[in-house]
Amino acid sequence: MSDVVIRTRGLTKEYVRDEFQVVALKDANFEVRQGDFLALMGPSGSGKSTLLHLAAAMDRPTGGEIEVLGAKLNGLSDSEIAKWRNRHIGFVFQSFNLIPVLTALENVELPLKLTHLKKGERMQHAATALKLVGLDDRMGHYPRQLSGGQEQRVAIARAIVTDPDILLCDEPTGNLDARSAQEVLTLLARLNKEHAKTIVMVTHDPHAAHFATKILYIDKGALLPEGQKPEDWN
């Protein structure tokens, strides 16, 4: 597939911190096509998570333009963004962000509560998502009863339960041991190849990036041309 699903032009994000102006992202121009599995690499503080949050409309740019799935995010109101995000974007956090008092099935069901589906339909969709990530035998378990890798797979199931167009992952293996990280990365690659999910993954781990089909580097807020690495990158 070659349709562009994310396009930025001169995308910039600045913050004011302790009276100092911090440029988190500057003049970023890039495109993501349908079916891509893109890894955004760079050291801590390079701007890669900022770019991901802008693509999810979890933050607003201070300059430039961003268009995702044909929607110009700059022009949407907060309520429009909330509806748009729930319909089109799945987000996977480094820290899982599961609700401790809810079972795996109930955690995965959460995004569906914003839809018009009935309770039984929501549970059926949630069960299907958990089966897809290999956790159909853990539906009644609480987060404290799961390993870190299982928790992250529950979080991925929650992110895909609405069948989003784009899956955005912010350091999805950052809190996992090597074996669990391998399982999560293999799952993401399978979602991309077998289920045609477009994935953008932020990582600082070269091993994780090799699961992607395309790698871009960010350094000091600047998105580098394809194939170019930061000078001090090992």
N, C-alpha and C positions, 0 to 999 in steps of 0.2 A: 504494500500500500504506500502511496506517495503523498497523500493529502496532508497538508500542514495543519497541525492541531494547536500548536503554540508558536506564536510569532512575537518577537519583541523588537522595538526600534528605539535606540537611545535610552533604554530603560535605566533609570537612576533612582537610588534610594539614599537619602541623607538623614542623619539623626543629629539632634543637639544633645550632648552629654556633658554635664558639668560646664556649661557655657561654651563648650568646644563643638565645632561642627565635624561630624564623623561621616565620611562617605563610605557606605557599606557596599554600594554597587554603582558603577559609573558607565554610562553609555553602552549598555549590553545589547548586542544585536545577535539573536540566534533563533533557530527554528527547530521544532520537534515535529516529526512526521508520524502519522498514524502507524502503529505497529513497531515504533522504535523502542528500544530499551537503552536509554541514555544514562550514563554515569557522569555526574558533575563532581569533579575532584578538585581538591585544594586544601591547604592547611587550615587550621582553626582560625576563624575570623576573616577568611578570604572573601566572604560574600555569597557562598554557595547556598546556605540555608535561607538567606535573604531572598535570593532569586526563586527558590522553591516556594517560599511563603507568598511571594508576589504572584506566582503562577496559580496558586490555590486561592487567591483573593483573600488571604488571611492578613494581608498588609497591603497598603496602598503606596504606589510609587510617588516620588516627589518630582519626577521628570520622565519624559519619554512616553512610549505607548506599549501596551501589552494586549494582545488579542489571543483568546483561548477558545477554541471550538467556534470561532466566528463571533464571539462576544467581546466587545471592547470594554474591558473591565474598568477602565478609568471612569466611564460614564454611568456605571450602575450604582444604585442606592444601596445602603446596607441591607435592607430587606430583600432587594433583588439579588444581591450577592449571596445571601444565605440560601435562598431557594436554588439558585444556579449551582452553587457548590454542592449541595446535597444531591442534586440530580446528576452532576457530571464528574465530580472529583472524589477519589478515595485517597485518604491520607494515612500514612503509617509513620508513627513517631518512634524515636529511639527508646523512649521510656515506657512503651506499651500503652499507658494511659487507660488501663482497664479499671472498671468499677469493682472494688474488692467485695462488696456485698452481693454482687450479681454473678450467676453462673456463666460459664463460657457461652452457652446458648443465649442467655439474656443479654450479655454484653454485645454479641453479634447482632441481636435484634434491634438494638438501640436506634441506629440510623433509620430503620424502617418505620419507627413511630412517627416520623415526619411525613409519611406517605399515607395514602388512603387504603392501604391493605388492612384486612381484618386480622385479629390476633392469630388465628390458626394459619393464615397465609404467611404472616410474618415469621412465625416459628418454623414453618416449612422451608422458607427461603434461608433462614439462619442455619437450619440443620444442613441444608444443601451446601452452604458456604463452608461450614466446618468440615463436612465430608471432603470437600475439594482440597482443603489444606491438611487432610489426614488426621483429623481429630474427632471423627464421629463417635469414638469411644470415650470422649472427655466432655461431652456436652453438659453434664450435670456437675462438673467440677468447678470450684471457685478458683480465682487466680492464685491464691496461696497454696493450692494443691497441685499446681502446674510448675514445670520447669520454666526457665527463662525463654528457651526456644519455643516451648508450647505456648507461652503467653504471647510471644510475638506472632505466632501463627494464628492465634485467636484474633489478635489485632489486625492481621492481614485479612482474615475472614470478615471481620467487621468492615474493613475498608472496601471489600469487593461485593458485599451483600446486596448493594443497590445496583450492581452491574454498572459501575462508573465508566466513563469513556477514558479517563486518565487516572493512573495510580501514581501518586507522589510519595516517595519514601525518604525520610530524613534520617540518615545514619541508622538504617534498620537493624544492623548487626553490631552497633556500637556497645551494647550492654551484654553481649552474648559470648560464650566460650566458643572455641574454634569449631567444635562439632555442631553446636546449635546454629552457628553462623552459616556453616555449609548447608545445613538443611533449609534455612530460610532463603538463602541465595538460590539454591536449586529450585525451590518453590517459585520464587519470582521469575526465574528463567522459564519455568514450565508455563506459568501464567502468560508470559509474553509469547512463547512459541506455540503452545497448544490452544490458548484461548484468545490470542491476538490482542492482549492488553498492552496499551501504550504505557510505558513506565519511565519515570524520571527519578533517579536515585542519587541522593547526595551521599558521598562517602569520602573518607580520607585514606581508605584501605585499598591498595592496589589489587589485592587478591579479590576483594568484592567487586571492584570495577571490571575485572576480566569476565564476569558473568554477563556484563552488558554487551550490546552490539556496537555501541558508539561511546567514546569518552571525550569530554570537554573539560578543560582546566580553567579554574578561576584563581587569580592571584591579585591580592590587594585591591579587591573590588572590581578588577578588570577581567572580562571574559576573553580568554585567549583564542586565536584562530584555531580551527580544527587541526589536530596533529601537533600543535605547539604546547610544550610544557614550560612551567616556570623555570628560570635559570638554575635555581637551587634545589629543584625537585630531584630526589634520588631515583 
